[in-house]
Amino acid sequence: MKITFFTFRVLKQAGCLFQQPARVAPVSGAGTSPPRFRNSHNDETGIAMTRTLCLCATLSLLLLSTGSQAAGYAGTTFEIELIAFSRDSGMAQSRETWPTAPQMQYPREWIDFSTLTEEGTPLLTPAVTQLDNKAAALDRDGYRVLLHKAWRQVLQNKQNSPAILISGGTTLGGMHQLEGSITLSVARYLHLSTNLWFSEFASGPEVDAIPLPSKPVPPPPPTAEPLGLTQVPTDTGRGTGGALATAYPAEVDYPTPVFARHVTQLRQERRLRSGELHYLDNPEFGILLQVRTVEAPEAPTTATE
């Protein structure tokens, strides 16, 4: 354990360092045997209490150090790279059974790769992929790469971390075979939460077909009127006094329902280490994910005359 100067002073003041046993007068005895020292009962009790206090003080300092370290990670920019893949015959070779009515739900708070900041810049900044060799190896081994992306993201604690919508593979009715979200957060360690599903599309509402949830749509841009609705006068000459009523759109474009024959899900919680390649999968599909630290840019040096 690394002891800082502050920790050293606290432990020293608590008596945890350089604690010497108390001595009493030597026991007299006959012969030429050397004098013997012994601790009294009160001294032994005091030493035990001191050790207990030292242990409590050390644990408190460790907790304070851990808390400050965890708080320091929040707001740090990391680089994330994700590869999603599927096995064409994964379910045929698996003995696992999957629920016939899986619970699939998009998160209430989410962002995607087109979400912008208040300044109009991408919230998830595109980055150069560094795992192209892994994606090529998956292709050679008969897997199908559904998605390969890299981006930079400022990670926060779990309460302030929105889910990132993920999609990939073939499409039907605006839906991808791979749908769902992942959430990355940071505390003392990096954390990953996956809420993904992979669908084998059905041609329609067949028997035992599974309805897929509709993809969430981003909110409309702010307008002068709330929710983009307009106000029209409703005075028809019948004494309404020119009251205003909300005019709703005449037609609403609802998405066409999409169904699946089979759905497999990947819901996992994983603690991550930066720089390591993490592998999560089930018999049907999986992901490779790596989180990398981003080095701070060097400050420009000024030329001296």
N, C-alpha and C positions, 0 to 999 in steps of 0.2 A: 504494500500500500504506500503510495506516495504521500509523504507528510509535508505540507506546506509550512511556511514560517508561522502563519497564523495558527494552524493546527498545533504546531510545536509549542507555541506559547500557551494555548489553552490546556494542552495535556500537562505541561509543566506546572502550571498554576493549580491544576487539579491534583497534582502529586503523582501523576502516572509515570513520570520519567525520573530516573535517578532515585528511586525509592529505596532507601536503605533500611534494613531491619533494625529495630530498636534493640539496644544492648542494656543489660543490667550488670550489676557487680558480679565478678567471677565467683564461682562456687568454690569455697575453700575446701581443701581436702588434704589428706596426708600423702606423703610421697612426693616424687618429683614430676608427676604428671602435669602437662601444660594446663593452663587455666581454660575452663570451658565457659562459653557464653550461652545463655538460653533466653528465649523470648517469653515474656509473661503472657497470660491469657488475654489481657486487655490489648497487648500489642498484636497478637494474632487476629483478634477481632477487628482491630483497626486496619490491619493490612487487607483483610477480606473485604471490608467495606470500601477501602480505597480502590481495590481492584474492580469492585462492582461499579463504582462511580466512573472509573476509567473506561470500562466497557460501554456504559451508557453514553459517556461523552464522545467516545470514538464512533459509535453507531449514529449519534446525532449529526456529527460532522460529515460522515459518509452520506447520510440522507440529504443534507444541505448541498453537498458537492454534486450528488446525482441530480437533484432537482435543478440546480443552476446549469448543469451540463445539458439536461433535456431541454430546458427553456432556450438554450443557446442554439439548438438545432432548428427550431421552428423559424420559418422565414428564410431558410437556406435554399439556394437553387441547386437542383440535382438534374442530371441527364438520365432519361429513362429510355430504354429500347425494349420493344415488345415484338415477339413473333408468335402468331397464332397458327396452328396447323391442325389438320384432321387426318384420320385414317379411314380410307374408303371401306375397308372390310372390318373395321374395329368392332362393331356390334355383333357381326356374324360370328366372330371368333371369341366373343366374350360370353361368360355364363352369368354375368350380372343382370339383374332385372331392374327396370326403371319404372317409376310411377306412371300410370296411364293418364293421370290428370296432374301434371307437374305445376307447381306454383311459380309462375314467372311474372316478375314485376320490375318495371324500370324505377329508378330512384326518384324521389320527389325533387331533390336538388342535384343538378347535374351540370356539366359542361361538356363540350365536345371540341374537336380540333378546329372548328370555325368560330369558337367563342372569342370575343374581343374584350379588351380592357376598356376602361373609360377613356383612355387616350387613343383608342382605335387600333391598338397593336394586338397580335394574337396572344391569348392568355397562355397557350401551350406553344412555345416557340419551336418550330421545326429544327431538328438537328441532323447531323450526318450519321447514317447507320454504320455501326462497326461490327455487326454480327452477320455480314453477308455470307461468310463461310459457313455459318450454322444453317442459314436458310438454304444454301446450296446443298449441304449435306442432307437436309430433310428431303429435298427433291430427289436426290439420288437414292435415298432409302425407301422411296415409294410414298412418302407423305405428301400432303397437299398444303402448301402455304396459303393461308387465308388472309393474313394481314402481317405487314412488316413496317413498323413505324418507330421513329426515334424523335424525342422532343425534350425540351428543357422546361422544368416546372418548379415553382417555388412551393415547397412542401410545408404544411402546417400541422398542428396537432389534429387528432381525429375529429374533434368537434367542429373544426373549421375547414375540413377537407371535403370538397365536393367530389361526387363520383364522376368518372370520365366515361362517356358512352363509347362502346366498342362495337364495330361491325365489320364483317368480312365474308368472303365466299360469294357464291352465286346469289342472285336476287330473284324475288317473285313478289310482285305487287308492292314494290318499295321496301320489302323486308329482305335482310340478308340471312344466309344460313347461320352465321355466327352473330349473335346479338347479346346485349347486356352491358355490363359496366365493370370497371375496376376502380378501387379507391386506394390511393397511396397517401400515407401519413407518416409523421415522424414524431417520436418522443425520445426516450433514451435510445431506442432502436428504430429502424425503418419498418413499416408495417404495410402489408398488402392484403386487401380484401377483394375477392373475385365474386361476381354475380353474373355468370355467363351461361348461355345455353346454345346448343347446336341443333338445328332442325333438319329433318328429312321432309321436304315439302310434300304435301298432298295436292292433288289436282282440284280439290274442292272440299265441301263439307261431307266427306265420306263417313261411313260408319266408323265410330271410335276415333274420328279425326280430332286432333287437339287444336283448338283455336289459339293463335299466337297474339300476344298483346300488341296494341298499336304503338308505334314509335312516338316518343314525345317530340313535340315541335317547339322551337324557340319562341319566346314571347314576341309579339309584334313590336316594332319600334314605337317609342312614345310619340303621341300626337296631341293636338290641342284638346281633343275630347277624350275622356277616359275610355280605354278599350277600343279606341278607334271608331266609336259609334257617333252618329250625328243626331242632333235634336231637330225636330220638325214641328211646326205649329199644328195644333189639332183643332183649331177653331173652325167648326163646320157651320156656324151660324145658329147653333142650338144652345147658346148661353154658356159655352165652356170658357169664355173669357180669354181665348188665345193661349190655353195651357200648352206646355211642351210635353212631348212624349218621345220615348226612345225609338228610333227606327233601326231595326235589325236587318241584316242582309237577307235578301229574298232566298238565296240558296247557300247552303253550307256544304263544302266539299269534304265529306267524310271518307276516310280511306277504305278501300275494299278489304274485307276480312281475308286473312291468310291462314291456312290450316297446315298442320304437319301430321305425318304418320307416326313419327317417333321424335322425341326430344330428349337429349341428354344434357345434364347440367354440371357446371363446375363451380361449386361454392366452397371456398376455402379461405382460411385466415393463415397468413404466413409472416413470420418475422424474418426480415431480410438483413443482409450485410452488403454494404456498398462494394461494388467491384466484382461480386460473385454472380455467377449465372444460375438462376433459379428455374426449376422445372416443375410444372404442375400439369397433371393430365388425368384423364379417365380413358376407358377403352375407345371412345369415339374421337376425342379431340384434346388438345392441350395447348399450353403456352410456354414460351421461354421468355424470361424477363431479367433484365439487368439494370441496376441503378448505379450510376457513377457520380462521384463528386466532381464538381466543376471548379477548376482552379481560378482564383481571382486574377483578373488582368493586372499585369505589372504597371505600376505607375510610371508615366513618361518621365524620363530624366531630362533635366534642363542642362544645356551646354554651358559650361563655365568659360568665361573669357580668360 
